């Protein structure tokens, strides 16, 4: 059974940073592509970042490129999303996702 559990969200001021983590299980972690997606209040899901090949390949939405960095810890089957220079538009519930399984998300709120 695939399980994806995101954590590490919180309240942060604009310009601040947060590191999200995602504990993954139930599949071959280092051999597959996983994604970070988010859902802002009243909006649909937005793809944020993709990680594959054990963390060696990463892709980003243009809205977060140069501010967010995705990484993996293959020894712990954990993904991370390092978010810098956060802006209010980054307020959303963030999820990690594998093959359609999204699991529990974590709330990020960027406030002035």
Secondary structure, 3 states (H helix, E strand, C coil): CCEEEEECCEEEECCCCEEEEEEEECCCHHHCCEEEEEECCCCCEEEEEEEEHHHCEEEECCCCCCCEEEEEECCCCEEEEEECCCCHHHCEEEEEEECCECCECEEEEEEC
